[in-house]
């Protein structure tokens, strides 16, 4: 249980630490003149999907830990 909770916090810590780097790279890709229109819109959503994936992974790991301990 404790291992899963610590793992969830590590996932959150690493993911939040890398989020600004992902956002900067997405912004750099959008400033390039090769991406326009719908492609630019979808590229702009990469940061959102990245953060949602980090959050859902951490919540899933914490849920498994709580389920194994009998709290959920």
C-alpha positions as CSV (number, residue, x, y, z in Angstrom):
1,X,0.0,0.0,0.0
2,X,2.6,2.5,1.0
3,X,4.7,1.6,-2.0
4,X,1.9,2.4,-4.3
5,X,1.1,5.7,-2.7
6,X,4.8,6.7,-2.8
7,X,4.9,5.6,-6.5
8,X,1.8,7.8,-7.2
9,X,3.6,10.8,-5.6
10,X,6.7,10.1,-7.6
11,X,4.7,10.0,-10.8
12,X,3.1,13.3,-10.0
13,X,6.4,14.9,-9.1
14,X,8.2,13.8,-12.3
15,X,5.2,14.6,-14.4
16,X,4.7,18.1,-13.0
17,X,8.4,18.7,-13.3
18,X,8.4,17.9,-17.0
19,X,5.2,19.7,-17.8
20,X,6.8,23.1,-18.5
21,X,9.3,21.4,-20.8
22,X,6.5,19.8,-22.8
23,X,4.6,23.1,-22.9
24,X,7.7,25.0,-24.2
25,X,8.3,22.4,-26.9
26,X,4.6,22.5,-28.0
27,X,4.8,26.3,-28.2
28,X,8.0,26.1,-30.2
29,X,6.4,23.7,-32.6
30,X,3.4,26.0,-33.0
31,X,5.6,29.0,-33.8
32,X,7.2,27.1,-36.6
33,X,5.4,28.0,-39.8
34,X,4.9,24.4,-40.9
35,X,1.9,23.9,-38.5
36,X,-1.3,25.8,-39.2
37,X,-5.0,25.4,-38.9
38,X,-6.4,22.3,-37.3
39,X,-2.9,20.8,-36.9
40,X,-2.0,23.7,-34.7
41,X,-5.1,23.3,-32.6
42,X,-4.4,19.6,-32.0
43,X,-0.8,20.3,-31.3
44,X,-1.9,22.8,-28.7
45,X,-3.8,20.1,-26.9
46,X,-0.7,17.9,-26.3
47,X,0.1,19.7,-23.0
48,X,-3.5,19.1,-21.8
49,X,-3.4,15.4,-22.6
50,X,0.0,15.0,-21.1
51,X,-1.1,16.5,-17.8
52,X,-4.4,14.5,-17.8
53,X,-2.3,11.3,-18.4
54,X,0.0,12.1,-15.5
55,X,-3.0,12.8,-13.2
56,X,-4.9,9.6,-14.2
57,X,-1.8,7.4,-13.8
58,X,-1.2,8.8,-10.3
59,X,-4.8,8.4,-9.3
60,X,-4.8,4.8,-10.6
61,X,-1.7,3.9,-8.7
62,X,-3.1,5.4,-5.5
63,X,-6.5,3.7,-6.0
64,X,-4.7,0.3,-6.3
65,X,-2.8,1.0,-3.1
66,X,-5.9,1.9,-1.2
67,X,-7.8,-1.1,-2.7
68,X,-5.0,-3.5,-1.5
69,X,-5.2,-2.1,2.0
70,X,-8.9,-2.5,2.2
71,X,-9.8,1.2,2.5
72,X,-11.5,1.3,-0.9
